[in-house]
Amino acid sequence: MLHSLRDKPNLFERSLEATVFEELNRFFANVHDCGHTIESLSKREKESYHLSAFNLLLAYVWENNEYYREKLREHGFTQPDIPHLADIHRIPLLEKNLLKGNRDILLSVERAKITQYHLTSGTTGKPIYNALTFNDQYAHDAIPFYPTVYDGDSSHDVVGIALPYEFAQPALGFHRLYQFIFGAAIVSLGKGGYMAPLDKTVDALHEFQISILITTPSYAALLAEQAAMMGCSIGENIRVRKLMLTGEGCSPQFITRLKELWNCEIHQIYGSTECGLVGIQHAIEEGYQILEGNVLVEIIDETNMPVEDGEIGEIVITTLLREAMPFIRYKTGDIGFVQEAGEQSKNKLKRLHLRGRKGGTLSIEGIDYSPILLEHFLLMNPDVGLWFRFVVEDEELTIQIENPNGVDAEELSGQVKRHMYTAGGIVCEVEIVDRIERDYSKVNRVYFKGEKRK
């Protein structure tokens, strides 16, 4: 267990008396005093908490944010509350397009209270902005305890964060979490670039004996490749005990390969610059444990109505503990479904299972396929390396792969074609290339013919 339930896990002990979340702080103080956490509350108790937290947030933005207040009025609200959690569909959804390039639309505090700005990469247009107060950074996220989600004692860990520190929230978010809440030592590795070349990062993994590495799946593969080139043995010179992966979707088979390379446990993180941490996955088959004290997760169908647990739809997130810029019923564009925890599980947090991005499928000969599913099938062949491309032209698929084990090229090509068809009915051509250019940014496996490629 990371800390006593009676201990505040926050080195910057701040008074929450002046913030909207004091009521929730008292709620969790009482829960912890009784020897419980958000992880052990019953479904009914969590629903009661979510209704109280959601109504508290509605009252807060009604008072402090013009956009939310006017949208609620447009939807017939004369006061900011709902009587039952089942009425949440009456609250307007928050669309990404509205937020892109609109810096202040969700701002709910005076600018003098902001201590950190973040923004998304804007790879699909203008960025989405986020802002945090001091309490958002160091106090509010620590109100609920998650003793099994963040398993193990991190006070003696050295945590390497190999994520971009520029603009986006995840790197600094993990930095704050492990340094100020869990008391770990931090090495801010960054992710490529002038000050963080691969060889320097591998040296740092060895010299600082980094025990937890937080990065993206593709960058973890890059670092393992670089370590092998430098003669550094993972498990001997480099002793990472846990990889925490975020920022990219990847297949179960990719995770299996990374486990073989790093010989350590792997936790996957679901979250965003906009909403912060949403869930943590310890085992693929179990799904992401939703941080239900911090966020409320819904699944909606194509008519924007909530669906039952187990049904697939678009993931919608409400941040329950953010005062500077709350995101209320934010449509993420991610697809998935939610399940209750198993009856035998001591951790009662709901589980989120991801199923890709809305509109992210590839049409191959009239059939839609998820790129992650294609990746999973492809990497079942141990002679296929971790760098590849799916090239699409007129609904025809060519898979470009390397041949790291030096097997007969014609045989490897035939194996891949036969397996892809047998596993998923996927008709494709296979092109073996000497080397696929490595990418330091968010990896892109899919290219359409005519698109500029490296």
N, C-alpha and C positions, 0 to 999 in steps of 0.2 A: 504494500500500500504506500502511496506517495507521501501521505501526511496524515496526521490525526484529523478526525472530522471536526474537532474543536479548534484546530489551528487555521488561521487565515493563510491561504497558500499564496499570498501576495506580499512581496518584499516592500512595495510602496504602499503601506497601509494608509488608505485614504477614507475620509468620511463620505458615506453615500447619503447623508441626511438631506443634502440639497438636491439630489437627483430624483428623477421620476421612478427609479428602480428600487427605492428604499423598501417599498412594500414587498417586492420579490426577494430582496436581501433578507428581510425578516422571515419570510416564508421558508427559505432554504436554511436559515440559521436554526429554525425550529425543527426542520426535517433532520438536519445533521445532529442536533442535540438528542434526538430520539434514536440515533444510531443508523439512520437511513441515508440514502442519496437519491438523486434523480434516477439512478440505475435500478433501484429496488422498489420504486413506487408502482402501485397497481395502475392498470389502464384507466380506471375511473379517477384515481388521484391525479394522474398526468393530464387527463382531459380537463379536470377542474382547474389545474394550474394553467394550462394553455388558454382556457377561456378568460381567466383573470388577467394573465399577462397580455393577451391580445386586446382586451378591452382597455387595459391601462395604456397600451401603446396607441390605440385609437384616440383616447382622450388627450394624450400627449400631442399627437400630430394635429388634432383638431385645434388645439390651442397655439401650436407653434409652426405650422406649415400650411401655407396658402393652397398649394396644389392639392394636398390630401383633403383639406377641409372642403374645397370646392367640389372635388370629385365625390366625396361622401354626400354632399348636399344634392348634387346632380342625380345621385342614386336614391334619393328620397329620405336621407337621414336628417333628422332634426336634432339628434343627440348622438354622440360617438360611442355606441356600444351595440352588441348583439346579445340576445338572451341565451342563446345556445350555440355551441361550437358548430352544430349542423347548419347554422345560418351563415357561415363564413362565406358562402358563395355570393351573398348579397354585397360583399365588399368588392369594389372594382379591382381588377387585375392590373398589375404594373408591367407594361410592355418595354422591351429593350429599346425599340426604335425611339420611344419618347425620351429616353435618357441619354442617347448618344449625342455627345457634344453639348449637353445641357448641364452645366456645372452645378448650378445652385437649386435645381428644381426640388430636390428632396431635403435640402438643408433645413435643419430644425433647431439650430442654436445660433446665437450671435457669433459672428466670425472670430471674435477675440477668444472664444473658447476652443477653437480648433487647434490641435497640436500636430496633426499629421494629415497629409493628403495622399491619396492613391488614385491611379487610373488604370483602366485596362489597356491592352496592347493596341486596340483599334485596328486589328488586322482585317476586319470586315467592315471598316468605315471609321467614323469618328469614335473616340474612346468614351467609356462610361466612367464618371468620376465618383470618388468616395472620399469621405472625410471622417476623422475620428477626433473625439475629445481625449483628454488625458485619461479620464475614467473609462472610456471605451477601450483604450489601449491596455490599461493595467489593472482595472478593477472589475468592470462589468462581466467580462468573460470568465472571471474567476468566481463568480457568485455560486454557480452549481459545481459540485465535485463529481469527477468521473474516475473512481479509483481503479476500475478494471479496464476501461477503455484505454487510458494511458498507463498500461501495466508496467510494473517494475519500478525501481527506485532510480531516478535520473540524476540525483545529486552528485554522483561520482562519474557521470558520463561526460565525455567531450563530444559535442554535437557539431557536425559539419553541415552547413547549409549551402548546398550547391544549386541555388536558384537565383534568378535575376533579382538584384536589389533595386534596380531602377524602376520607379513608378508603381509597379504592382504591389499588392499587399502580401502575398504568401510568404516571401522570404522574411520580411520584418515581422510578420505575424508569428511564424515559428520561432524566430529569434526571441521575441518577447516572451512567448509561452515557455520556452525551455530555460531562458536565462532568469526571468523575473518571477516565474511561478514555480518552476521545477528546480531552480538553483543549479542548472548545469553550466559548464563552460562552453562557450560558443566559438567556432571558427567560421567566419563569414567567407566562405569559399567563392561565392559568385558562380557564374555559369559561362565559362568561355570568356573571350575578350582579352584585352591588353594585360590586365592585372591577374587574370585567372586562366592561363593556358593549361592544357590537360596535364602536362608533365609537372607543373608547379602544384597542381591540385593533388596529383598522386603522391608527390613528396609530402604534402601537408597531411594526407591520410596516414602516412607512415610516421612522420615526425611527431605529430600531436596524438598519435594513437587514437584517432577518432573512432568512437564506438557506435554512434548513431549517425547515419548519413541521410539527409533529407534532400531529395532531388527528383528529377523526372525519370520515367522508365528508360527513355532513349539515352539520357546522359549517364545513367548508371551503366548501361551497356558500353558507352564510349569510355568511361573511366576504367572498366574492367579490361577493355581492349588495350588501352594505354598502359595499364599496369603490367600486362603481359609483355608488351613491347619493351618495357623498361626492366624486365626481369624481377618485378616485385610480385611476390607470391601472396595472393589473397588467402588469409587464414594464418599466415606466418608474419610477413612484413606488415601486412594490413589486416587489422582485426576488427572489422565492423561487425557488431552483433545484431544490428537491426537496420534495414533499409526502410525509409518512409518515402513513398512515391506519390507524386501529385503532378498536376499540370497537364497530363496527357491521358487519354484513354489507351488501354492496351489489353491484349487478349490474355486469358488464363495461361496459354502456352508460353507467351512472352514472360510472364511472371515465373513460370516453371524454369525457363532458361536462366533467368536472373538468379533464382535460388541456387541453381547449379554453379553459376559463376562466382557468387558471393558467399555461398555456404552460410547463410544466416536467415533469420526470420524476416518476412516482408510484410509491412503494413501499408495499405493503400489509403490515400486521403481523398475525400471528395469535398470540394469547397470552391470558393471563387474570391476575386478581389472585392466584388460587391457584397457578398454575404459572409465572408470569412469561412471558418471551418463548419462543415455540415455533418460529415460522418467519417468514421474510420473503420476500415475493413481489415480484420486479422486473417481471415480465411475466405477465399473466393466464394465457396459454397454457402457461407453464412451471410453474405451481404455486408453493407456498411452499417455500423451501429450509429444511429442518428443521435446527435447531441441535442436531445429534446429539451434540455433546460435552456439552450441558447437559440434554437430555431424551431419553427413549426413547419413541417414538410407536408404538402398535399400532393395528390396526383389528380390531374383533371383530364377529361376527354376532349374530343374535338369541338364539343359545344361549350367548352370552358366550365363544365360542371364536375364537381368532385366525384371520384369513383371509389368503389369499395377496395379494401385491402386485397392485394393479390392481382388487381387489374392493372394493365399497362396503360400509361398515359404520360402526359408532360409533367415534369417536376416543377412545383411552385413552392417558393420559400419565403417565409416571413422571419426577419431577424427580430428576436424578442428583447434583446439587451443592447441595442444601439441607440444612443441619444442624438448624435450629430446628424446622421443621415440614415434613418430607418428604411429598410426595404420591406414593403408590405404586399404580400401576395405577388411576388416577383416571378414572372415566367422565365425560366432558365433556358428553355430550348432543349433541355436534356430529357431523354425518355427513360422511364423505369417503372418500378412498382414497389410497394411497401408491404411488409409483413410484420405481424406481431412476433416477438421472440418466442422460441420454443418453450414448451411447458416446463422442461427440466432446466432451463437456463436461469441462473441466478441474476443475470443482467437482463432486465425487462425492457431495455430500450428497443424501439422498433428498428427493423432492418430495411435498408434501401438497396434495391438491386438495379443497377444501371443497364440500359439496353441501347446505348448510343445517343446520337444527336438527331433532333427533329430535322427531316430532310437530308440526313447524312448518308443515305443508302446509295449504292451504285446499281445501275440497271445494266445487267449483262444478259444479252439475248432475251430481253423482255422480262427477266426475273430480277427482283431487287435483293441485294445482298449488303449486309453491314461490312464495312472494311475491317472491323475487329474480328468478325467471324472468318473472313478470308485470311487474315493474319493467323488466327488460331489454327486453321487447317494447314496453312503453309508451313508453320513452324513445327508441326508434328514430325516433319522429316529432319532428323538430326544433322543432315549434311547441308541444310539451308542455314545461312548465317542470319544474324539479327538485323541486317541492312538489306532492304529490298524496296521495290516500287511496284505499285499497281498502275499500269498505264491503260487508259480507256480511250477507245476511238470507235464511234458509231456502235456502241453497246458491245464491242469486242474487247476482251481483256488480254493484255500481255503482262506477265509477271517477270520483272527483271530481278535476278538474284546473283549473288556472288557464289563462289565455290571454294569456301575456306578450307575444306578437307582434301581438295585436289582429286576428287573422284572423277571417273569418266564423264565428260560433259554431256554426251548424248544420253547416257544412262540416267544421270541426274535429272536432265530435262524431262525424260520420259516418265521417271518416277513421280515428279511433281505434277505433271499433267494428269497421270492416271489417278493419283491420290486426290487431287482437287475435284475430279469428276466423281470418284467413288464416295468421297466424304460429303459433298454438298451438291452434286450435279453441276459443278462449275466447269464450263468449257473455257479453256484458256490456251494461249501460247506461252512458252517459257523462253526467256532470253538470258543467257549467262554472260555477265559482264565482269571485267577485271576488278572494278571497284565502284561502289556507289558513294558519292560524296557525302561525308558526314555533316550533320546539321546540328549546330549549337542551340538554335531556337526551338520552338515547339515543332516537333517532327511532323512532316507531312508525307504520308505513304502513298497518296493518291494523286495522279497526274492525268490530265486530259490532253489528248493529242493536240498539239498546237500551243499548249501552255508552255511558257519559258521554263526550262529545267536546267539544273546544274549539270 
